[in-house]
């Protein structure tokens, strides 16, 4: 408000998180969300708030007439249902919406061009948790959606540092629910699958670990991110996009 006045308020600003499990904590006023950081962290809180404000200011200063297009497609090899037994308790009419599986495979891509037809941005919605990095990870990470954003922006911004180029690619969350990127499934230390009904290994939930498609968390994060990036770029460049109203 000190910078832009009353143009942006809680009535017209939407904050959409990718739901990464590898982000810094301590920025919430709720105790449950601050347990892992042993309390509230003013440093993390200020970093999050200042980053959001800077993003809004940069976006506001870059506003210009644009054309917007939308396209919808499928990505089949980047998510699974982490609790298929629970999913079966849903009403039949709900399950009938997904006849070929128990997760939503639809990706929706919004393409933004300037009035000269030059691409300036993309928003891609796809359902998958950002849990390719497991709870043993101690590094801050955008997880698989961060990788997808990086790879697409690299296509348009070249060798610029992430977040500094004119093209913005946002890979945002949709109906993630019980949707996991660890597409190999969950296993016990002895290599046997976890119990389907309880997600445990002989009653111990701590030993049941989900596995992604790579040899480790880093490779799995890249693979799931790259698959989202590849699918989004295909939809972005497809000539069958539907034009929306001008911004």
Secondary structure as UniProt FT lines:
FT   TURN            2..6
FT   TURN            10..12
FT   HELIX           31..34
FT   TURN            35..38
FT   HELIX           42..61
FT   STRAND          66..74
FT   STRAND          80..81
FT   TURN            82..83
FT   HELIX           84..87
FT   TURN            88..89
FT   HELIX           92..95
FT   HELIX           96..98
FT   TURN            99..100
FT   STRAND          106..114
FT   TURN            115..116
FT   STRAND          119..126
FT   TURN            135..136
FT   HELIX           143..157
FT   TURN            158..159
FT   TURN            162..163
FT   STRAND          168..173
FT   TURN            177..178
FT   STRAND          179..180
FT   TURN            183..184
FT   STRAND          185..187
FT   TURN            189..190
FT   TURN            196..198
FT   TURN            202..203
FT   HELIX           205..207
FT   STRAND          209..211
FT   HELIX           217..237
FT   TURN            239..240
FT   STRAND          242..243
//
